[in-house]
């Protein structure tokens, strides 16, 4: 009943994601408000940046007001704009290519792996031109891309690597944390992520010059009050959001463990369902399971499952329709069906199931039961 009460006004008894807000979180925000720490230049921002960089084991962290802003400023700080090309994945949320376009650069979509849904490193090099300046992979659902191969290609062609680590706070790749594997990275703390600041994001880098540029850019390009050395934006994170982030970060490892437990339960419940593939995790990766996506054998099967779940009040997501076929991108860059066959195929068969910290086993069993009934 608690879940239903929280979701009053929606048609779903089980949402695809829910933020995990504790009394400690609420008290942290309350304390910041009572101290009049509201703007993006207060003590909680500095503390959050320090603790986040310490958690990752990286030199610099810059708090901003969204994951989109984190990626946007990363590209601007690297000087990527005006006709430059950035290689990225089509199997992502629109923010990933959008930030490239708003820099007047061009997103060059490269197809994905069918197992992890991450960008396929073996297909990157043939898309590199004299205009290519960076590779921007996203760690789908919180499973890190094949970063060794991506970095090798980048070094060979003198390219920057910008990690879209939006879903991957705490993810590991061969013992190294997501966000520490390229030149610069952006995280998101939107409410559907494993940790949230309401709205918010974080840029991380070991390059102190890049970090300083990002700090200036997020404050309308001012290196000090009324002294503008750059053209920038107001991308600051409010201090009350940073206070929430500090509180959430304290338990991020337990959150990831809880998500992995729920993924394990799903795997056991769905293992016997014919025509469904559960997430494939490579042995050297630790996944955050910001999403839990199953793959069905056909579009018809996916739609039958999706419709049945929604009739039972269970929300799902199609993560993601292939970006090169989205109207805005198809019109601007001429994307057509057949250009990126793996991404297109996955887009027609992928289905994101509910997964969140407070999800009960009874709820997971209900999801699995509805899926089994709809496929029998």
N, C-alpha and C positions, 0 to 999 in steps of 0.2 A: 504493500500500500504506500510505503514511503516514496518509492520510485514514481508511482502514478501521481501522488500528490505534488511532487516536484515538477512534474511534467503537465500540470493542468494547463489546458489551452492547446495541447497538441493532440494528434490522433494516435500517437505511439505510446504503448506501455513500456517498451524497451527501446531506448534510443541507441543509435549506432555508437555514440560516445557520450560520456558525461565527465565534467571536471570533478576532481577530487579535492574538495575544500574542507579543511578541518577547522576546529575551534581555534587552534594555534594560528592558522592562516588568517582567520577573521580578526584575531587579536593583534596580529602583526600589522594588518592594514589599519585597524582602529588606532593603534599607537602612532602610526605615521600621520594619520589625519589629525589627531589631537596635538601633535607636535608641529602642525602646519607645514609638514613636509609634503608638498603637493606637486611642485614643478619638476622639470627634468634635470635640475642642476643641484639636487640636494644630496644629503649624506647617504641615503639608502641606495641611490644609483651607484655611488662610488663603492659601497660595501658589496652590492650585488655583482658588480664588475670584478671586484677583487676575488670574491668567493667562487664565481663561475670560472674565472681563469685558473684559479688554484685547483678546482675540481677537474678541469681538463688537463692540467699540466701544461698550459700555454702562457705565453708572456702577456698578451693583451686581450682584453674583452671590452667591447663598447656596447652599452645598452641602448636600444632604439625602440621605437613604438610599434614595430611589426617585423615579422620575418621578411616581408617584401622589402621594407626599408633596409634591412640588413643586406640583402642581395644587391639592391639598388646602389647603396653607398659603396659596396665592395667593388662593383664595376666602375663607378665614378672614380674611386681612389686609385684604381689601376689604370685609369685613363682610357678605358674602353668606350668608344662612342663613334658616331659619325661615319658609318660605313664599315666599321670593324665587324668581324664575324665571330660568333661564340657558338661552339659546338655544345649541344645539350640534348636532352631526351624529350621525346614527344609524350612520354607516359608519365605525366606529372600534372599538378595543379597549375592553373594559368599564370600564377605569380612568377614562376620560373622563367618562361620566355617573355612575359610582359616587361620585366625589368630590362631585358636586353633591348626590346623595341623602344621603350621610353628613352633610352640612351642613343636613339637613332642608329643603333647597331642592328645586325641581322642574326636571328637565331637560326642555326643550321641543325636540323633535327637528324639524329642518328638512331637507328633502330635498337631494340632492346633484346636482352636475353629472355628466353621463354621460361626459365626456372625462377629467377629472382625478380624479373621485371625491371632490372637496372640496365642502364646503357651498356651496350655490348662493345667492349674495348676493341675487338677484332674488326669492327666496322668504322672505327674513328678515323684512321689515317687517310682513307680514300676520300674523306670529306674535308681534309685540310687544304686550304688555299693560301695564297700570299696575304690575304686579308684576315686570316684566322688569328685571333689574339688570345683566346682562352678556351678551356673546356670547363663546362659547368654541369657536373653530374648531380643527380639527387639520389639520396639513399632511400630507396622505396620502402615504405612501411617501417623504416628503422633498421634495414639491413644494408650495411655499407657496400658500396660498389667495389669492383676489382681495382682498388686504388694503386697497387703496385704497377699494373699494366698501364693505367691511365697516366700516372706520373712519369713512367718511362717514355711514353709517347710525347708527353708535354715537354720533357727535358730535351728530347731529340729535336723537336721543332720550335723550341724556345717559346713555349706557351705558358700562360698562367693557368692555375687550377683553382677554381672557385667552387668549394663544396656547398651545395644546397643541402644542409644538414637539418632542415626544418623538422623532420619527424624523428631525429636520431640522437637526441640528448642521451648520452650514456651508452650508445652502441659501440661495440668493439670490433676491430678488424685486425686480426693477427696480434692481439694484445694492445693495440693502439686505439685511442678514442676517436670517434667521428668528430670532425672539425679541426683535427690536428694534422690532417693528412695531405693538405694542399697549401697554397699560398695564403688563402683567406677563406673564411666560411661564415655562413649565416644560419642561425637557428630561429625557430618560431616558438612562441609561448601562447599561441591561440588556445582557447578553452578545450579543443579536442585533442591537444597534445598531452604527453605524459606529465609534463609540468606546465603550469600556466601562470601568466601575470595578468590575465584578462585579455588584453591585447598587448603584444610586445615581441621583441626579438633581441638577438645578440649577435654581434660580429666578433669573430675571434681570429687572431693572427699572431705569428711570432715576429712579424715585421713591424717594428715600432714606428717607422715612418708612415706606413699605411695606416696604422692604428691612430696616429695623431691626425692624419688627414680626415679619417672617418669621424673623429671626435669634433673636428672643426665643421665638417660638412653637415653634421646632424643639428648644429646650432646656427643654421642660416649662413654658414660659411664664416663665422666670427671666431677668430683665435682668442680674442678677449672682448669684453663688452664694447659694442659699437666700433669694432675694428675688423672689417670684413676682408679676409685674405682670399676667400673663395666665394663662388656662387653656390649657395647650399639650400637646405630645406629645414623645416622644423620637424625633425624626426626623433625628438627626445622622448625617452620613456618617463612618464610621471613617477614621482617618488613613491606614491602609494602602490603602484604596480611593482616597482622594484622591491618594496617591502614584502609583498606577496611572493615574489620570486625567491627571495632569500629564505623564506619559510618553506616553500615547496622544495627547494634544492636540497634541504637537509635530509629529505627522505626519498630522493630520486632513485637510489639503488633498490630500496624496498618496493618502490612503484614498478620498476622494471621487472623485478622478481615476480611480483604479483601478476603482471601482464604475461610473463612467460608461463606461469602456472595456468592461467586461463587459456593460453594458446595450446598448452599440453592437453588440457581437458577437451578442448575442441577437437584436437587431433585424434584422441581416443574415441570420442563420440561419433566422429564423421569418417573414421577409418574404413568402415565397412560399406559406405555409400558408394555405389557404382556410378562412375561418370564424374566424380568430384576429386580434384587434387587439392590437398591442403598445402600451406606454404612450405617451400623447400628452403632449408637453412644450411648454409655451408659450414663445415665443422670448425673453421677458424673464426666464425662470426658470432657475436652476441647481439641478438636482435631486440629492439625495444618494443616491437608490436604496437606501434602507434595505430596501425591498421591490422586487421586480420582478414585477408582476402583469399577466398577460395576460387578455383578455376573449374568451370563446368565444361562438359564435352561439347556443348553447342550453345548458340544464342537462344534457341528455343527452350533448352533446359534452364538456362540462367534466368530467363524471363518468367518461366513457370515457378521457379523457386522464389524469385524476388516478389512476385505477385502474391504468392501464398503466404510468405512471411509478413508482408504488409497487411494482408487481410487479418492476420492474427495480432496486429498492433506492434509488429517488430520492424524497426527501421533498417534499411540497408543503404549502401552507397555503391555507385559504379566508379571505382577508383582505378583508372581514369579513362574518359573518352580521349582518343589520341589527338593531341593538340594540333597537328598539322592539318587535320580535317575540320577543326573548329572554324566557323564561318569567317571570323576576322582574319585568321591566319591563312586559310585557303585562298581568300580573296587577295590578300597582300602578297603572299609568296607562292601561290599556285599549287598548293598541296592537293594531291589527288589520291583517291583510293588506289592501293597497289604500290604506292611509293615506299611505305614502311610496313611490310606485311606482318611482321611479328607483333608490333604494337597494335596494329589494326585488329588482328586476330584476338589478342589478349583483351582489348577493349570490348569486344563482343561477348567474352566469356567470363570476365572477372566479376566478382561480387564481394563487396566488403560487408562483413558481418559485425554485429555489435560486440565491442570489447572495451571494458572500462574497469577501473579498480574495484568498484563496489558491485560489480556484476556477480550474481550468485550462481552457484552450480545449477540450481533449479531453473534459472533463466537460460543458462547455456543448454540444459537438457531440453527445454522447450524449443529453442531455436533448432537444435539438431532433430528433434522429433518432427517438427514441421517440414524440415528439409527432406527427411526420410519419407514422410507421407506424400510429399509432392513429387517424389521421384519413383515411387513404387508402382 
